[in-house]
Amino acid sequence: MSFRHDRLVKILAEKKWDTARLSRETGISPSQLGRYLKGEREPAIDALAKLVMTLELDADFLIDTDVRYANLSELRAAAHMSLDRYCIEQSVAGRVVPAAELEILRDLADELSEPPVWIVDWRKAHEQEILRASRTTPSASTIHPRRHRRGSPPS
């Protein structure tokens, strides 16, 4: 395994976390995290699992085994990984994100200067997009106006 400590350092910065918070959330000691962040040690599989689950990442990103992340900045990679996890969470709950909505969310991950990097933020962004779409979609009454009988005023 080739652990990318540089990516972990940058992800912490992008997600606005410090070592102390990561230590509290993962249960990994600050000194051990320091060794990972400096590239002095590679995390064992259980520590790697804690890191990726806590930071909402894909393990492939930290061990550099997936070409999807090769041309993405850490910010864009974090946005896409947390979006993927959000979609999985929705699917498990029986609420599959429709393809058109997913396309909009992926565009946000690519284009916003500060895209969501946490599942909870994707949930909010998705809800906002649904609301925005519902405001711009013509209502049924504007598409099919109610017909009225001849001689009576429209309702």
N, C-alpha and C positions, 0 to 999 in steps of 0.2 A: 504494500500500500504506500502510495506517495502522498502524504498529507500536505495540503496547501495551507500552511500557517498564515501566509500573507493574505489569503482570502478570508480567513477567520478574522484577522485584524481589521480588514476593510469592512466586513459585514457588521462587526460590532459597531464600528463608526457609523455606518449607514443606518443601522437600526437604533442608534443613539443609546447604546448600552455600554457599561464599563465592566471591567473584570469582576468587581465586587458583586454586581447584579447577576452576572452570568454564573458566578460561583453559588450565590443564594438559590438561583432557579434550578441549577443542575445538580447541586450537591458535590461538585468537583472543587477541591480546595483551590484557593487563589494561587498558591505556589505552583500547583500542578498546571493550572490554566496558564500561568506565566510561562512555564516551560513549553506548552503547546504554542503559545502566541509568539515566542522567540524562535521557534523551530528547533528547540533542543530535544524535544520528545514528540513522538506521535501518539495520539490517544489510542488506547485499546478499544476494541469494538464496542464495549458497553459504554465507554466514555464518549465515543463518536456518536453513538445512538442518542445519548443524552443531549449532546450539542445540537445535532440536527433536529431533534424533536422540539427542543426548547426554542431554537432560533427559527423554526419553520423552514428548514432547508432540505435540500436533497443531498444525501451523503455523497453522491457522485460529484457534486460541486466541490466538496472539501477534499476529496481524494483524486480529483482530476481525471475521472474516467468517462466523462460524457462530453461529447463535442458540442452539445447544445449551448454550453456556457463559454466556449472558447472566445467568441467575439462579443460577449456581453460584459459591460462593466459590472462590478459587484452590486451596485444599486439596481440595475435592470435584472440581473440574475435573481437577486433577492425578491424583487417584485414578481417575477414570473414563478419562482418556486412557491411563494406564499399564495399566489393566485391558483396554482395547481392544487395546493393543499386545500384551499377554500372550495374549489370545485369538487374535490373528492369528498370533503365534509358534507357538502350539499347532496351529492349523489347518495352517500350512505344514509342520509336522512330522508331519501326519497324525493329530493327536489333537484333534479338535474338542471343545470344551467343551460338554457337554450343556446344553440349555436350563434345566433345573431347577437345575443347579449354577451356571450363569451368573446366574440370578436371585438366588441366595443371595449370590454375589460382588458383584453390583450393590447389594444391600441393605447389605452391609458397607461399600461405598464411600460410601453415603448416610448410614449410621447410626453407624459407629464414630467415636469422638472423634479417633482418629489412624488413619485408614485407610491401607492400603498405597499408596505413591506411586511405587514402582519395580516393574518387571516381576519381578525376583527375589523381592520380597516378596509379590506376587500368586501366584507359583508356590508359595511356602510356605503361604499362606492357603488356596489351592485344595487342596493336599495335606492340610492339617488338616481341611478340610470333608469331603473324601472319607473320611478316617479316622473322623471323627465320625459320618458317615452310616453307615459300615459297622458301627459299634458299636451303632447304634440300630435298624438293619434286622434284622428277625427272620431267623435262619438257616433254611436249608432243613429242618433236622431239627425245628425247632419248628413249622414250617408243615405239613409232611407227615411225621409220625412214622413210623418204619419199622414195618411190620406184621410180626407174628410169627405163626407157625403155632400153631393151637390146641394147648394142652398143653405147649408149650415156653415158657420164660421169655423175656421181651423182652431184646434185646441192648442 
